[in-house]
Amino acid sequence: MSPKTAQIRLVSSHPEVYEPCDDSFALVDALLADRTNILDHRPRLCLEVGCGSGYVIASLALMLGQELPGVYYFATDINPHALRVTRETLDAHAVDAELMCMDIASGLEKRLAGRVDVMVVNPPYVPTPDYEVGSEGIASAWAGGENGRSVIDRILPVADRLLSDKGWLYMVTLTTNDPSQICLLMRKKGYASRIVVQRSTEEESLHIIKFWRDSDIQLDTKENVTTNKSVPARAMDSLVSQFPQLSFWKGTNSNCL
């Protein structure tokens, strides 16, 4: 029997909440593609930052729940309407998560530091004027500032603090966000990365990237710091080669659902 994911007809909605769309589906598809590895990983605590409609966190709970009943789920969003919609979506699927209204994970960093085994993020990645970042309502779901990186660049160090030693981060990126440079930033923190799902639509080219701590990279990073060397050029070339040179970007909720 195929693993369950959230049913669109049971996903709640609100005019000020981002509906499941291509990026949401790609993120859930990435989790499905890596499901066997996640089950073997046996996570105890999973976190979604920016839960929106609740489609992703509900899908994660459904696909893991039957075989890993003891997992604890958290989800955050800066939009209070999103939390109400996520609660309705979770209830409709008979799964549960602790929901918190906050910017990224600002109220959880002490509580969950070093404890998150799986973290999923569909960040605001659309290039917009910087003044739109952090807007109220639905705009908070996509307004990403210059190159769509304003929120992403704030999420990365938070993820580094929250992830356990065996923690995995799954993040949606757009070609315009320069995902190879994101991977390089995480590599400098000791993380390996790979594309789990890559998907191009009429409007955008999406990459779902998985990050995990790698002891060899951490050792190389320490040695490079000691000897004042940069990350080897071949590492950057390897990262760049994973990403097509396309430049599409996500719009609003149009053509979704």
Secondary structure, DSSP 8 states (H G I E B T S, - for coil): -------GGG----TTS----HHHHHHHHHHHHTHHHHHHH--SEEEEES-TTSHHHHHHHHHHHTT-TT-EEEEEES-HHHHHHHHHHHHHTT---EEEESSTTTTTTTTSTTTEEEEEE----B---GGGTT-SGGGGGTB--GGG-TTHHHHHHHHHHHEEEEEEEEEEEEGGG-HHHHHHHHHHTTEEEEEEEEEE-SS-EEEEEEEEE-HHHHHHHHHHHHHT----HHHHHHHHTTS--------SSTT--
